[in-house]
Amino acid sequence: MTTELENRREETPQRPLRRTVFARAVTDALQPPAVLVVAMGVVAATSATTVGQAFLWGVPAVLFGGVLPFLFILIGVRRGRLSDVHIRVRHQRHIPLAVALASVLVGLAILYATDAPRPLTSLFIVVLLALLPCMAITVWWQISAHAAFAAAVAVYCIALWGPWLAFTAAAVALVGWSRIELRAHTMRQVLAGAALGAITGCSSWLLLT
């Protein structure tokens, strides 16, 4: 039995090369680990009052929040256990997501132990709140993690720094477009991911007060 995504791949004509290249560049640049590493690094730097604090909180945040989970994926791809860094095959996603969950939990524990500022610990909690339903939904449906984490981080940034960052919604839309353009997800999977991320990101207003 073919899936909705497989049917869409068969029915959709070949994309223009330049559009495909641009979509792949967007997907690579704004994949969840990259988005999280940048967000966590910026939040750690802006929350610290000294360079030492920035390193004390920023290094474990970046390492456990994005770098280690991505390294696990890279090793899986290199050993042939994962299809690619974006893990297009749904049944291959469970272990990398579980590893990401464990890594984020360890990172959050370290941040609490080092008295990290609330903006940084709140971001980790938002990531956890997005990870858990993604793991559950992935068991039976290929929701877009790219859209979910892009939306969660965008809403978090708006909550932390103000409505002038509403333009980040355009980045979320661009990520969603790239996933559809590359036929990695259907429109419904992208919209569901963005909605999930936006809903979990809304917890930022409670976590930051």
N, C-alpha and C positions, 0 to 999 in steps of 0.2 A: 504494500500500500504506500503510495507516494504521499509525502507531506505537503502542506500548503506551500512551504518554501521551495521544495523541489519542483512543484508545479509552476511556480512563479519563475523559476530559473529556466524552465523549458519553454515557457510562453513569451518571455521578454526578449526582444531582439538585442543583438550585440551593442554595447554602449560605445560611444566615440572614445578613442584612446585618451584624449586629453582630459575628458571628464573622469574617466576611470583612474588615471594617474593622480588627479587632484583629490578624488574621493579616497584613494588609498593613503595619500599624504595626510589628509584630515584624520582618517581612522587611526593611523599610526601615531600622529602627534597628540591626539586627544583620547587615547586609550586610557582606561581607568588607572593603571599604575602611574602613568605620566601625569595625569590630572591631579592625582592624590599627592604625588611627590612635590609638585610645584605648590599646591595649596598648603600642604603641611609645612614646607620650607618657608613660605611667605608668612604664614600665621605665626610660626615660631620666631622668625626674625622681627616681626612687628610687635609681638607681645613681650619680647625681652627688653630689659633696660640696659644690659651690657652684652658685649660680644661673647663673654663666657657663658651667659645664660642662653644666648641664641644657639651656641654649639651644644650645650648640655641638653636642651630640649629638642633642638632641630635635628641632631644626628639620629637619635633613636626614633623620632617621629618619621623621618624620611626613610630610615632603614626598615623599620617594621611596618610602616604604613604603605609602602609601595615597592621598595627595592627588593626585599627578600621574596615577597610573593611573585614578583616578575622574574627573578632569577630562577625560582622553582619552575616557572613556565618555560623559560628558555632551556633549562636542562631537560625538561620533558620533551620539548620539540627536538632537541639535539639527539635524544635517545630514541626518537620515533614513537614515543608514547602519546604525544599530543600532535594534532594536525598542524597547528601554527600558533603564533603568539596570541592570536585572538580567539583561539579554541572554537573553531566553527562547528565542530562535531559536539552536539549537546551532551551525549553520555560521557564525554571526556572532561566535562567541566566540574564534576562534583569534588574530586580530590583537590584541584587547584583552588576552588572556592573555600574548601575546608582549611587548607593551608593558609590562605589569606585571612580567614577568620581567626585562626590560632595566632598568626603573626600580629594582627591588629590588637588582639587581647593582650598579648605580651607587651606590645608597645604602650598600650593604655596603662598597664600595671606599672611600667617603668616611669611613665609620665606622672602618675599619681605619687609614686615613691620619691620623685625628685621635685615635688611641689610645682609642677608645670602650671601655667596660667589656664584659666577656664576656657578661653577661646580655643586653645589647642586640644585640651581633653574633650571639649564639646564636639570638635570636628571628628575626633576618633569615634565618639559615640554615634554621631550621624552616619559614619561609614559602617559601623556595626549594624545600625538599624536598616541600612540599605542592603548589606550583605545577607542578612538572615532570610528575608523574603526572596531574594534572588536565588539563594540556595534551594529553598523549598519549591519555588516555581520551576526551576531548571529540571527538577525531577520529571516533569511531564510536558514542559513547554519551553521553547528557546527564547525567553525574554531578553531584550537587549541590555546587557550590562553597561555597554558604552553610554547609552542614553540615560540609564539609571544613575550612574555615578556623576556624569556631567551635570544632570539636573540637581542632584543632591548637593553637589559642591556649589553650583550657581546660587541656589536658594540660601545655602549657608553663608556665602559671601555677602549676599544682599542683607541678611539678618545682622551680620557682623559689622559691615562697613557702610550700609545705607542703600537707599533706592537708586542712587546714581549708577549702581552696578547692575541695573536691570538689563543692560545691553548684553550681559552674559547669556541671556535667553537665546540670543542669536547664535552663540556658540553651541548651545544644546541642539538647536534646530539643525545646525550645520553637521554636527555629529550624527544626528538621526538620518539626515539626507545621505551622508556617506555610507552608512550601513545598508540603506536601501539600494543605493546606487551600485554597491558592490555585491548585491543580492545575498548579503549575509543575514539579513532579517527582512521580514515583511513590515508593512506599515503598522499593522496592529502590534507587532512585537516591539517596535520602536516607541510607539505611543504609550504602550503599557510600561515600558522601562522608564520613559520620561515622567509619566504620572507617578510611578512608584518612587522615583528619586525626588520629585517635587514634594510628595507627601512626607517622606521621611525627613527631607531637608527642613520642613516646616517646624520640626522639633527644635530647630536651632534657636527660635525665639524663646522657648522655655529654658533651654540649656544655658543660654547666655545671660539670663536675668538673675 
